[in-house]
Amino acid sequence: MKKLFVFAAAVIALAACSKSEVNTIGTDKAVTFEVANYVSPVTKANVSFGTANTFHTNAWVHTMLSGAPSTQAFMATETIAWNATEKQWMPSRMYYWPKTGYVNFFSYAGSINPSATAEGSITYTNATIDVDDDILVADAAYEYTGNVSAYHLDDAGVTGVPTLFHHMLSKVTFNVKLDATDAITSDDYKWEVVVDESKFGYVNKGTAAFTFTDGESANVAAPVANVRTWAEAKDYAWTIVANNKDSELASTVIGSSNKMTATNAQKVSEVKTLFDEISVLPQNLSAANAWAQFSLTYTIKSTYVPTNSTIEETVTIPLTNILTYVPSITGWKMNYKYVYNIIIKPGEPVRFDPAVVDWETETATDKII
């Protein structure tokens, strides 16, 4: 019987318009944004938000004319893009910082727009996730005024609203290779594997509400700018839409053109990617409504080169819960990539265990002649 070994490694993957008018009298300082490249202690862990991309922002201004702040819509699903002339991230029209209050910003990007936005939350309802989708939600920027640079003591020259995005989905990859290290002892042997079929089934529809908490909301007399991370109440903030198991992908990396070969010169074949960074819902894989399955059918052929003797057989690993193979990865978390490495090994070598039955003695009856 052939062996199928599955290992998994999780690596952190770092990484829309109606208008509202507000009072801009007495200031000419425009609102701009700083994407990803801010707060130097974490900059090394971030990747650039490409200038060809755009994102969307909803913002609310809190004016303090008498006692408690009065809340007004400031930006309503405003598109933010890179301005090559100004060398800054800017809205499609000019917005100016209010003189008498502060602004709270909530930004998002990606291939799926939220179903609802509010001050303090961004919601995705019954979102269907395709294989290459990406959903990005930025840390909320609370209580910002025109003096943005004062809040970035570690980054001289930063003047834009800090906008650091997080991936709200997970990515899953399946690789496969042949390892004949224990089966090949000389140039007389060659092993070949062809993947005939491979499938990956998973739930692709879910709902999530990403909420933010303003810890300084009571400080209306002297607001302090803060970046708020979205609240993740549980390990997996997405809720799976029940009984949605429509996604079952078939790998295109099959057939003899993708044959994996192992010889004495190279006992481990090159790696083939069956499914590459498939976008999936973050979820607890052991939950009752979770569904993550994998199957593999392959043909393995061994050849004894001197006589060109071959043995060929087909092995089928039926569609099985991924937790069966890798119980240590109990779920897919937001902003994480998971790589499942499938290692096919030849069967155990044929060995013999010889023994000889000991002589038995039978005594003949005496006979006098």
C-alpha positions as CSV (number, residue, x, y, z in Angstrom):
1,M,0.0,0.0,0.0
2,K,1.3,3.4,-0.9
3,K,1.7,6.1,1.7
4,L,0.3,9.6,1.6
5,F,1.8,12.1,4.0
6,V,0.3,15.6,4.5
7,F,2.0,18.4,6.3
8,A,0.9,21.9,6.8
9,A,2.7,25.2,7.5
10,A,1.0,28.4,8.4
11,V,2.7,31.6,7.5
12,I,1.6,35.1,8.3
13,A,0.7,37.0,5.3
14,L,1.2,40.7,5.9
15,A,0.0,42.9,4.0
16,A,-17.6,52.7,-3.8
17,C,-20.2,58.0,-4.5
18,S,-22.4,60.3,-2.6
19,K,-20.8,63.5,-1.1
20,S,-21.3,65.3,2.2
21,E,-20.4,68.9,2.8
22,V,-19.0,70.1,6.2
23,N,-17.8,73.5,7.4
24,T,-14.3,74.2,6.0
25,I,-14.1,77.9,6.9
26,G,-10.8,79.0,8.3
27,T,-8.5,76.2,7.1
28,D,-7.0,75.2,3.8
29,K,-5.3,72.0,4.9
30,A,-6.6,69.1,2.8
31,V,-7.2,65.6,4.1
32,T,-4.8,63.0,2.8
33,F,-4.0,59.4,3.6
34,E,-0.9,57.4,4.4
35,V,-1.3,53.8,3.4
36,A,0.7,51.0,5.0
37,N,4.0,52.8,5.2
38,Y,3.7,54.4,8.6
39,V,4.6,53.8,12.2
40,S,8.2,52.7,11.7
41,P,8.2,49.9,14.3
42,V,5.9,47.9,12.1
43,T,6.8,49.1,8.7
44,K,9.2,46.2,8.1
45,A,6.3,43.8,8.5
46,N,4.1,45.6,6.0
47,V,3.9,45.5,2.2
48,S,3.1,48.4,0.0
49,F,-0.4,49.2,-1.1
50,G,0.2,49.6,-4.8
51,T,-0.4,53.1,-6.2
52,A,-2.5,51.6,-9.1
53,N,-5.1,50.5,-6.5
54,T,-7.8,52.5,-4.9
55,F,-9.7,52.1,-1.6
56,H,-12.9,53.5,0.0
57,T,-13.4,55.5,3.2
58,N,-16.3,56.4,5.3
59,A,-15.7,59.2,7.9
60,W,-17.6,61.1,10.5
61,V,-16.7,64.5,11.9
62,H,-17.3,65.4,15.5
63,T,-17.6,69.1,16.1
64,M,-17.3,70.5,19.6
65,L,-19.3,73.7,19.5
66,S,-21.2,73.2,22.8
67,G,-20.5,70.4,25.2
68,A,-20.7,67.0,23.7
69,P,-19.6,66.7,20.1
70,S,-22.1,66.8,17.3
71,T,-21.7,64.0,14.7
72,Q,-21.9,64.7,11.0
73,A,-21.1,62.5,7.9
74,F,-17.8,63.7,6.5
75,M,-16.9,61.2,3.8
76,A,-19.6,58.8,2.3
77,T,-18.0,55.9,0.6
78,E,-15.3,58.2,-0.8
79,T,-12.8,56.8,-3.3
80,I,-9.2,57.3,-2.3
81,A,-6.5,57.1,-5.0
82,W,-2.8,57.9,-5.5
83,N,-2.3,61.4,-6.8
84,A,0.9,61.2,-8.8
85,T,1.2,65.0,-9.0
86,E,0.9,65.6,-5.3
87,K,2.6,62.3,-4.4
88,Q,-0.1,61.6,-1.8
89,W,-3.2,59.4,-1.4
90,M,-6.2,61.7,-1.8
91,P,-10.0,61.6,-2.2
92,S,-11.6,62.3,-5.6
93,R,-12.4,65.8,-4.5
94,M,-10.8,68.0,-1.8
95,Y,-11.8,67.6,1.8
96,Y,-10.5,70.0,4.5
97,W,-9.9,69.4,8.1
98,P,-12.6,71.0,10.4
99,K,-11.3,73.6,12.8
100,T,-13.5,72.7,15.8
101,G,-13.5,69.0,16.0
102,Y,-12.0,65.7,15.0
103,V,-12.7,63.0,12.4
104,N,-13.0,59.2,12.6
105,F,-12.1,57.2,9.5
106,F,-13.0,53.7,8.4
107,S,-11.5,52.3,5.2
108,Y,-11.8,49.2,3.2
109,A,-10.7,47.8,-0.2
110,G,-10.6,44.6,-2.2
111,S,-12.8,42.8,-4.8
112,I,-15.9,42.6,-2.6
113,N,-17.7,45.6,-1.2
114,P,-19.4,45.5,2.2
115,S,-23.1,45.2,2.5
116,A,-23.3,47.9,5.2
117,T,-21.0,50.5,6.8
118,A,-21.5,52.6,9.9
119,E,-19.4,54.6,12.2
120,G,-17.6,51.9,14.1
121,S,-18.3,48.9,11.9
122,I,-18.0,47.4,8.4
123,T,-20.3,44.4,7.6
124,Y,-20.2,41.7,4.9
125,T,-23.5,39.7,4.6
126,N,-23.8,36.5,2.7
127,A,-20.6,37.2,0.8
128,T,-19.7,34.6,-1.8
129,I,-15.9,34.1,-1.9
130,D,-14.3,33.3,-5.3
131,V,-10.8,31.7,-5.5
132,D,-9.0,35.0,-6.1
133,D,-11.1,37.4,-4.0
134,D,-9.5,39.7,-1.4
135,I,-11.2,41.7,1.3
136,L,-9.2,44.3,3.1
137,V,-10.3,46.3,6.1
138,A,-8.0,48.9,7.7
139,D,-7.5,49.7,11.3
140,A,-9.9,52.5,12.2
141,A,-8.3,56.0,12.6
142,Y,-10.1,57.7,15.5
143,E,-10.0,61.3,16.6
144,Y,-7.8,62.8,14.0
145,T,-7.3,66.5,13.3
146,G,-5.3,68.4,10.8
147,N,-2.2,68.0,12.9
148,V,-1.7,64.5,11.7
149,S,2.1,64.6,11.8
150,A,2.0,65.2,15.5
151,Y,0.7,61.7,16.0
152,H,3.5,60.0,14.1
153,L,6.6,60.8,16.2
154,D,8.4,57.8,14.8
155,D,7.9,58.8,11.2
156,A,9.0,62.3,10.3
157,G,7.1,63.8,7.4
158,V,4.0,61.7,7.6
159,T,0.9,63.9,7.1
160,G,-1.8,61.5,6.0
161,V,-4.4,59.6,7.9
162,P,-2.9,56.2,8.9
163,T,-4.5,53.4,6.9
164,L,-3.1,50.0,7.5
165,F,-5.1,47.2,5.9
166,H,-5.5,43.6,7.0
167,H,-6.7,40.7,4.9
168,M,-10.1,39.5,6.1
169,L,-9.8,36.2,4.3
170,S,-7.4,33.2,4.4
171,K,-5.4,31.6,1.6
172,V,-4.9,27.9,1.1
173,T,-2.3,26.1,-1.1
174,F,-1.9,22.4,-1.9
175,N,1.5,21.1,-3.2
176,V,2.4,17.6,-4.0
177,K,5.8,15.8,-4.6
178,L,7.2,12.3,-4.8
179,D,9.8,11.2,-2.2
180,A,11.5,7.9,-3.1
181,T,14.5,8.4,-0.8
182,D,13.8,5.1,1.0
183,A,13.0,3.2,-2.1
184,I,15.9,3.9,-4.4
185,T,19.2,2.3,-3.6
186,S,21.0,2.5,-7.0
187,D,20.6,3.6,-10.6
188,D,18.7,0.4,-11.3
189,Y,15.4,2.0,-10.0
190,K,13.1,4.7,-11.2
191,W,9.7,5.9,-9.8
192,E,7.1,8.0,-11.5
193,V,3.9,9.5,-10.2
194,V,1.1,11.1,-12.3
195,V,-1.8,12.9,-10.6
196,D,-5.0,11.7,-12.3
197,E,-7.4,13.8,-10.3
198,S,-7.4,16.2,-7.3
199,K,-10.3,18.1,-5.7
200,F,-10.6,20.7,-3.0
201,G,-14.0,21.3,-1.5
202,Y,-14.9,24.1,0.9
203,V,-17.6,26.4,2.1
204,N,-17.5,29.7,0.1
205,K,-20.2,31.9,1.6
206,G,-20.3,33.7,4.9
207,T,-21.1,36.8,6.9
208,A,-18.9,39.0,9.1
209,A,-19.2,42.3,10.9
210,F,-15.9,44.0,11.8
211,T,-16.4,46.4,14.6
212,F,-14.1,49.0,16.2
213,T,-14.0,50.4,19.7
214,D,-13.0,54.0,20.4
215,G,-11.3,54.0,23.8
216,E,-11.0,57.8,23.9
217,S,-14.6,58.7,23.0
218,A,-15.2,60.4,26.3
219,N,-12.3,62.7,25.8
220,V,-14.2,65.4,23.9
221,A,-12.3,68.4,25.4
222,A,-8.9,67.2,24.1
223,P,-9.2,64.3,21.7
224,V,-6.2,62.1,21.3
225,A,-5.7,60.4,17.9
226,N,-5.5,56.7,18.0
227,V,-5.5,53.8,15.6
228,R,-8.0,51.1,16.6
229,T,-7.6,47.5,15.5
230,W,-10.8,45.8,14.4
231,A,-12.3,43.7,17.2
232,E,-11.9,40.0,16.7
233,A,-14.2,38.6,19.4
234,K,-13.4,35.0,18.5
235,D,-10.7,33.2,16.7
236,Y,-12.8,33.2,13.5
237,A,-15.0,36.3,13.0
238,W,-16.8,35.0,9.9
239,T,-20.0,33.1,10.2
240,I,-20.5,30.3,7.6
241,V,-23.8,30.5,5.7
242,A,-25.3,27.1,6.6
243,N,-25.3,24.3,4.1
244,N,-23.4,26.2,1.5
245,K,-21.0,23.6,0.1
246,D,-21.0,24.6,-3.5
247,S,-17.3,25.0,-4.1
248,E,-15.4,22.0,-5.2
249,L,-12.4,22.8,-7.3
250,A,-10.7,20.4,-9.7
251,S,-7.0,20.8,-10.1
252,T,-5.6,21.5,-13.5
253,V,-2.2,20.2,-12.6
254,I,-2.8,16.6,-13.7
255,G,-1.8,14.2,-16.4
256,S,1.5,13.0,-17.8
257,S,2.8,16.5,-18.7
258,N,3.1,17.0,-14.9
259,K,4.7,13.7,-14.1
260,M,6.9,13.6,-11.1
261,T,10.0,11.4,-11.4
262,A,12.5,10.2,-8.9
263,T,15.8,8.5,-9.7
264,N,19.0,7.7,-7.8
265,A,20.3,11.1,-9.0
266,Q,17.2,12.9,-7.7
267,K,15.3,10.9,-5.1
268,V,12.8,13.7,-4.4
269,S,10.8,15.0,-7.4
270,E,10.1,18.7,-8.1
271,V,7.1,20.1,-6.3
272,K,3.8,20.5,-8.2
273,T,1.1,22.9,-7.1
274,L,-2.4,21.5,-7.2
275,F,-4.2,24.6,-5.9
276,D,-2.4,27.9,-5.5
277,E,-3.5,30.4,-2.8
278,I,-7.2,29.8,-3.0
279,S,-9.1,32.5,-1.1
280,V,-11.3,30.9,1.6
281,L,-13.5,32.0,4.5
282,P,-11.7,32.1,7.9
283,Q,-13.3,29.4,9.9
284,N,-13.1,26.8,12.6
285,L,-12.6,23.6,10.7
286,S,-14.1,21.5,13.5
287,A,-17.4,23.5,13.6
288,A,-20.6,21.6,12.8
289,N,-21.2,23.6,9.6
290,A,-17.6,23.7,8.4
291,W,-16.7,21.7,5.3
292,A,-13.1,21.4,4.0
293,Q,-12.3,18.4,1.9
294,F,-9.5,17.1,-0.2
295,S,-9.1,14.1,-2.5
296,L,-6.3,12.7,-4.7
297,T,-6.1,10.0,-7.3
298,Y,-2.7,9.2,-8.7
299,T,-0.9,6.5,-10.7
300,I,2.5,5.3,-9.4
301,K,4.9,3.3,-11.6
302,S,8.1,1.7,-10.5
303,T,10.7,0.5,-13.0
304,Y,13.6,-1.8,-12.7
305,V,15.9,-0.3,-15.3
306,P,18.1,-3.3,-16.2
307,T,15.2,-5.4,-17.4
308,N,12.7,-2.6,-18.0
309,S,10.3,-4.4,-15.7
310,T,7.5,-2.1,-14.5
311,I,4.7,-2.3,-11.9
312,E,1.9,0.3,-12.2
313,E,-1.1,0.9,-10.0
314,T,-3.6,3.6,-9.3
315,V,-4.3,4.9,-5.8
316,T,-7.3,6.8,-4.7
317,I,-7.6,8.9,-1.6
318,P,-11.3,9.7,-1.4
319,L,-12.7,13.2,-0.6
320,T,-11.8,13.4,3.1
321,N,-12.0,16.1,5.8
322,I,-8.7,18.0,5.9
323,L,-8.6,17.7,9.6
324,T,-8.1,13.9,9.2
325,Y,-4.8,14.6,7.5
326,V,-3.7,17.6,9.5
327,P,-5.4,17.7,12.9
328,S,-2.9,20.3,14.2
329,I,-4.4,23.0,11.9
330,T,-7.8,23.4,13.5
331,G,-8.9,26.4,11.5
332,W,-8.1,29.1,9.0
333,K,-7.6,32.5,10.5
334,M,-7.8,35.9,8.9
335,N,-4.7,37.3,7.3
336,Y,-3.0,33.8,7.3
337,K,-1.8,31.6,4.5
338,Y,-1.8,27.8,4.9
339,V,0.3,25.5,2.8
340,Y,-0.5,21.8,2.7
341,N,2.4,19.8,1.4
342,I,1.4,16.3,0.2
343,I,4.2,13.8,0.0
344,I,3.7,10.6,-1.9
345,K,6.1,7.8,-0.9
346,P,6.5,4.3,-2.5
347,G,5.4,1.3,-0.5
348,E,7.6,-0.6,1.8
349,P,10.3,-2.7,0.1
350,V,9.6,-6.4,-0.3
351,R,11.5,-8.3,2.4
352,F,11.7,-12.0,3.3
353,D,11.8,-13.6,6.7
354,P,13.1,-17.2,6.1
355,A,13.0,-19.9,8.7
356,V,13.3,-23.7,8.6
357,V,11.1,-26.1,10.4
358,D,13.2,-28.2,12.7
359,W,13.5,-32.0,12.1
360,E,11.0,-34.0,14.0
361,T,11.8,-37.5,15.2
362,E,9.5,-40.5,15.0
363,T,10.7,-43.8,16.6
364,A,9.9,-47.0,14.7
365,T,8.6,-50.1,16.7
366,D,11.2,-52.7,17.5
367,K,11.0,-55.8,15.4
368,I,13.0,-59.0,16.0
369,I,14.2,-60.7,12.8
